[in-house]
């Protein structure tokens, strides 16, 4: 599961924080994660998959993208803040 989180999720979510995605696109990305979890744990029961995702901290794709978006914006603001400080001196 750690390999999935470190290698596959970044590919699935690449640049999603800067692009406006439709609900259908979010559903499609979420289905990729759901199917991966189902195959890893050999279960296709939705309630089991949801519990596994909750325990492994794999929330809905919309939530993951929003987290990434907030992190992206925070980094931009930090860089702009540092650039302003350097320019003022």
N, C-alpha and C positions, 0 to 999 in steps of 0.2 A: 504494500500500500504506500510505503514511503517513496518507492521508485515512481509510482504513479503520480504522487503529489509533486515530486521534484522534477520529473521529466515530461510527463504527459499533460498535466494541468497548465503549465506555462505555454505549451503549444496550442492547447484548446483555447486558452484565454488571451492569446497574443493580441495586443493592441486593442482589446475589447474596452479598456477604460477610456479610450479617446474616440470611440465610434458609437454613434447612436444605434442601438440594436432594437429590432422589433421584438414583439412578444414571441413570434414564431421562431425567430433566431435564438432567443433565450431558451425556448423549449427544446429546440434542436440540440443546443450545446448541453443542456441539462440531461437530455436523453443519452448522450455519449457517456457522461459520467455515471448515470444510472446503470447503463449496460455494462460498463467496466466493473462497477462494484458487484453487479449480479454475477458476472463471470468469475471474479476473484473469489467470491464466497459461495459460488454454486447454489444460488438461490434466486428465484424469480418472484418471490412474494414481496409485494410493494411495501408492506409494513416492516418486514425484515430489512429490506434495502434502506428504507428511511431511518430505521434505528441504527444500522451500520454507519450510514452517512453522518448521523448525529454524533455517534461515538468517535468517528474518525475526523470530525470537524470538516465535513464536506457539505456545507449548506447548499441551498439553491444557487444556481449560477448567477442569478441577479444579485444576490447578496455578495458573492465573491467578487463580482465585477464592481459593485459599489465600494467594497473595501479597497480594491485596487485603484479605483478612481480617486478616492479620498487620499490614499498614499501618494498617488501621482500629483495631485494638486498641492498637497503639503510639501512635496519636494520642490515643485516649481516655486511656491511662495518662499521657501527657505532660500533657494538660489537667488531669487529676485531681491530678497531682503539683504543677503550678503553682498550682492552686486551694488545695491544702494549704499551700503555702509562703506564699501571700498571706494566708490565714486565720491562720496562726501569727503573723505579724508584727503 
